[in-house]
Amino acid sequence: MFAKRKAPPIRSLVGEGTVIQGDVHFADGLRIDGEVHGNVLASGSSSLLVVSENARVLGEVKAAHVIINGDVRGPVHADTLLELQPKARVCGDIRYELLEMHQGAVVDGELHPMKSTEKPALVLAASNDH
């Protein structure tokens, strides 16, 4: 039913133990294993952001495809897909086109689906229908 697009390559990494003070702007893919104290903003319509299990972002997060398994304290905006993995902790409002939320993920904020008439706004992580 849904056409799978190839994910952009992860070209940048914020390594574990690294703390960045200030905004991060990126294209293609970015993986965060450390901490960012500032906004993390993608350019382009096919961007991928991965916030790993031990990562922390204190600021706004915006990308086409966002995968969170760490801690985000700020608003999250996913233009195409937001994946909240089991250890995800989000404190802030979320805007998304499609949402996949695993058991154990925690959101302290409001969920706002972007308007779409072609596809459902929620995909169950345990479902085999996607």
PyMOL commands that set and color helices and strands:
alter all, ss='L'
color gray80, all
select strands_A, chain A and resi 10-14+19-21+24-26+29-32+35-37+40-42+48-51+56-58+61-68+71-73+76-84+89-91+94-101+106-108+111-113+122-124
alter strands_A, ss='S'
color yellow, strands_A
deselect
rebuild
show_as cartoon
